[in-house]
Amino acid sequence: MFAQGVGRTETALGAFCRLLSARVGKAKTVAATARKIAVLFRNTVRHGMEHSDSGASHYEERYRRRVLTNLERRAKSLGHVLQEAPAPA
């Protein structure tokens, strides 16, 4: 039940939920988010770890870097080079 509402929060889990929802739909997103919460809970209980949320902006920045790295890798495999567009004035 918590996994359904986490998408409206400004946490890393909320950002994960929003990005995944745009790609695969709401039903799969709820299942994936519930699993992620269960894994975090299990690791906290089993290993005595503390979960500290890094926030939505941190998660979205990591996601952006990962997407750019994948695009650069794909462009390189096709014989192209990505160039950064000039910033709008």
N, C-alpha and C positions, 0 to 999 in steps of 0.2 A: 504494500500500500504506500509506503514511504517513497518507493521508486517512481510512483506516478507524479508526485508533487515536487520532486527534487529538481526538475527541469526549470522551475520558476525561481530557483535560488541563485545567488551570485557566488557560487562555490565552484571548485574544479569539477565536482560531480554534476553540477547544473550545466556547466559548459559542455561536458562530455555528452550529457543527455540531449542538449539542443543540437549539437553538431551531428550526432548519430541519428536523431529523429529526422533531420533534413535528408539524410542519405537512405535510411532503410525503413522508415515509418514508425509509428507510435508503438505498436504491439511489440516489435522486436527490440525497440529502444527500452521499453519497460523491463523486459526480460534481461537484457544485457546490463542495465543499471542495477537491477536487483541482484544479479550475480556479482557485480563489482562491489556492491555494498556488503554482500555476504563474505566475499574474500577479504575485504578490509576488516570486517568484524572478526573473522576466523584468525587472521594474522595478529590482530590486537590481543585476542584471548590466548592463542597458542604460544606466541613468542613474547608477549608482554610489551609489544610495540605500542607507541602512541601515534595516533593519526593526526597529523597537523595539515589542515587544508591550505593549499597554496593560493587559492583563489581562482576565479574564472579568468582573469586577465593573464595570469601565468600559464594556465592550461591552454588558452587560445593562442598565446605566443609560441608555445612549444608545438602546437598543432600547425601553425603557420610555417614555422621553420621546417617541420617534417614534410609538409606539402611542397615547399620550395626545393628541398633536397631531392625529393622524389622526381619533381619536374626536371631539375638539372640532370639527374641520372638518366631519365628517359630521353631528354634532348640529346645528351652525349651519345647514347646508344644508337640514335638515329643520325648522328653526324652533325648535329646543330649545337649552337651555343646560346644560352639564354643571356640576355642583357637587361639590365635594370632600366625601366622607362624613366625619363626625366620627370622630376617632381613638377606638378602643375603650379603655376605662379599665382 
